Amino acid sequence: MLINKIDDLNKKLFVSIPLTKGTDKTRIKKRSFFNEYGVPVPTKQEKFSPSCYVEWQIGYDIVTSDQEKLKKTTIKNSFFVGSNGKEKTLYELSEYIYYFCKWDIVKKKN
């Protein structure tokens, strides 16, 4: 779920959560009990129920050579070398953490 808008003054991130649009990043699943893995729900055919949950396959970083994904990150000038030796930048979850630390919502020591 990419960041669509950043409100630094009010410390808010705005994101789209596509629950009814099948994507490769989020999907709705249904389970009978909490520890069950669950089965996908065809959201265009079934309504959400209390047994539904969101499965989110979130990214942490991207290689800077991936120009498509690089266009989608909000942090364009923060590079590091990953354990695979490739130049990377923050993406999705890492972006959230960056802003939470910047706004002192999450302490850097934590």
MOLINMO-V780925 format. One record per residue. SS is DSSP state (2 for helix, 1 for strand, 0 for the rest). PSI is psi in degrees with one decimal (none if undefined). D_FIRST is the distance of its C-alpha to the first C-alpha in Angstrom with 2 decimals. Layout:
ss:SS psi:PSI d_first:D_FIRST
ss:SS psi:PSI d_first:D_FIRST
This chain:
ss:0 psi:103.9 d_first:0.00
ss:0 psi:151.1 d_first:3.73
ss:1 psi:123.2 d_first:6.61
ss:1 psi:-33.4 d_first:8.87
ss:1 psi:145.8 d_first:11.83
ss:1 psi:127.2 d_first:13.57
ss:1 psi:90.6 d_first:16.64
ss:0 psi:-38.5 d_first:18.67
ss:0 psi:-45.2 d_first:21.63
ss:0 psi:5.4 d_first:20.13
ss:0 psi:56.4 d_first:17.67
ss:1 psi:141.3 d_first:14.57
ss:1 psi:137.7 d_first:10.97
ss:1 psi:126.1 d_first:9.63
ss:1 psi:155.6 d_first:6.12
ss:0 psi:136.2 d_first:6.06
ss:0 psi:94.0 d_first:6.08
ss:0 psi:84.8 d_first:8.12
ss:0 psi:-28.7 d_first:10.69
ss:0 psi:0.0 d_first:13.63
ss:0 psi:112.6 d_first:12.53
ss:0 psi:119.2 d_first:12.86
ss:0 psi:173.3 d_first:10.33
ss:0 psi:-4.5 d_first:10.66
ss:0 psi:-34.4 d_first:7.45
ss:1 psi:148.5 d_first:8.12
ss:1 psi:154.2 d_first:11.66
ss:1 psi:133.8 d_first:14.18
ss:1 psi:159.9 d_first:17.14
ss:1 psi:140.7 d_first:20.46
ss:0 psi:156.5 d_first:22.89
ss:0 psi:-34.5 d_first:26.40
ss:0 psi:161.8 d_first:26.32
ss:0 psi:-43.9 d_first:23.92
ss:0 psi:-1.6 d_first:24.48
ss:0 psi:145.9 d_first:24.28
ss:0 psi:-42.6 d_first:21.65
ss:0 psi:162.9 d_first:21.21
ss:1 psi:146.3 d_first:21.23
ss:1 psi:145.1 d_first:18.72
ss:0 psi:124.9 d_first:19.20
ss:0 psi:96.3 d_first:19.72
ss:0 psi:-18.6 d_first:17.98
ss:0 psi:-9.7 d_first:20.09
ss:0 psi:-24.3 d_first:23.19
ss:0 psi:147.3 d_first:22.69
ss:0 psi:156.2 d_first:21.87
ss:0 psi:149.0 d_first:19.77
ss:0 psi:170.0 d_first:22.15
ss:0 psi:-17.6 d_first:22.43
ss:0 psi:3.0 d_first:22.29
ss:1 psi:152.5 d_first:18.74
ss:1 psi:163.6 d_first:15.72
ss:1 psi:128.1 d_first:12.04
ss:1 psi:125.7 d_first:11.62
ss:1 psi:118.4 d_first:8.40
ss:0 psi:94.4 d_first:9.14
ss:0 psi:144.5 d_first:7.52
ss:0 psi:160.2 d_first:9.18
ss:0 psi:-40.4 d_first:11.58
ss:1 psi:168.8 d_first:13.24
ss:1 psi:153.4 d_first:14.34
ss:1 psi:140.1 d_first:17.89
ss:0 psi:-13.9 d_first:18.85
ss:0 psi:-11.7 d_first:20.65
ss:0 psi:86.6 d_first:17.53
ss:2 psi:-34.3 d_first:17.77
ss:2 psi:-50.1 d_first:15.07
ss:2 psi:-33.4 d_first:12.28
ss:2 psi:-33.2 d_first:14.36
ss:0 psi:-25.5 d_first:14.11
ss:0 psi:-16.0 d_first:10.34
ss:0 psi:150.2 d_first:10.78
ss:0 psi:-10.8 d_first:12.29
ss:0 psi:96.5 d_first:14.89
ss:0 psi:-18.8 d_first:17.28
ss:0 psi:29.9 d_first:20.36
ss:0 psi:98.4 d_first:19.69
ss:1 psi:151.3 d_first:20.91
ss:1 psi:165.7 d_first:22.24
ss:1 psi:122.7 d_first:23.85
ss:0 psi:173.7 d_first:22.26
ss:0 psi:-17.8 d_first:24.53
ss:0 psi:3.8 d_first:24.77
ss:0 psi:1.9 d_first:26.34
ss:0 psi:147.6 d_first:23.72
ss:1 psi:131.7 d_first:22.47
ss:1 psi:169.1 d_first:18.81
ss:1 psi:168.5 d_first:16.46
ss:1 psi:147.5 d_first:13.62
ss:0 psi:137.4 d_first:10.05
ss:0 psi:-109.2 d_first:6.83
ss:2 psi:-42.2 d_first:8.95
ss:2 psi:-34.5 d_first:11.98
ss:2 psi:-46.7 d_first:10.88
ss:2 psi:-48.6 d_first:10.36
ss:2 psi:-40.4 d_first:13.72
ss:2 psi:-50.9 d_first:15.28
ss:2 psi:-38.9 d_first:14.89
ss:2 psi:-37.8 d_first:15.96
ss:2 psi:-43.5 d_first:18.96
ss:2 psi:-40.1 d_first:19.72
ss:0 psi:4.0 d_first:19.93
ss:0 psi:26.4 d_first:21.89
ss:0 psi:-39.2 d_first:19.72
ss:0 psi:130.4 d_first:19.82
ss:0 psi:138.5 d_first:23.07
ss:0 psi:-32.7 d_first:23.14
ss:0 psi:-20.8 d_first:25.74
ss:0 psi:none d_first:23.44
